[in-house]
């Protein structure tokens, strides 16, 4: 699922693009904005993969908005003026849609975006090169994570958050089932539908909850309780 936002100062055009995004398989509408300034606030708090941005907007144009972002999402520009097409491609836009925008043209641009994401997405199978290390794709970067540094992994719909000892959490597009295949059973255990824990990082267990740093409480669900207890019993004095 590609997370998208739409930005256009014309309410009808914004409504149209938002409707196209909503009804197109593989796209998820995360927000719609009538100005680029509103979108900047949103992007500072939420991860977005694709933006549909009108070029001609007051206060801050779509082109200047994209150029101002340090690490911008991929962009499909929309405009009523064809002379902006070349400028759009200078900022690495995936495509350029000329208003009025028909759904077939919208789908062609989306297909280009999907091809780009499929090419860019590196799965864990392709980059897992050492038994004690995972190389994880996150926000168009490949990060090296030592297994022993992982405290727990949290499932968040299509994404995972990998929580480590000394660094901020790493977000990656991956399923719990998939990453389980690359974690050693002797060190990692799934204890809940949404959590995998590093057994070597556990220091406190209280009322069927694993406590990390006295702030994070991970529940051990009934489905995994017996397996987890058997592991604990091996070391119980």
Order of alpha helices (4+ residues) and beta strands (2+ residues): beta-alpha-beta-alpha-beta-alpha-beta-alpha-beta-alpha-alpha-beta-beta-beta-beta-beta-alpha-beta-beta-beta-beta-beta-alpha
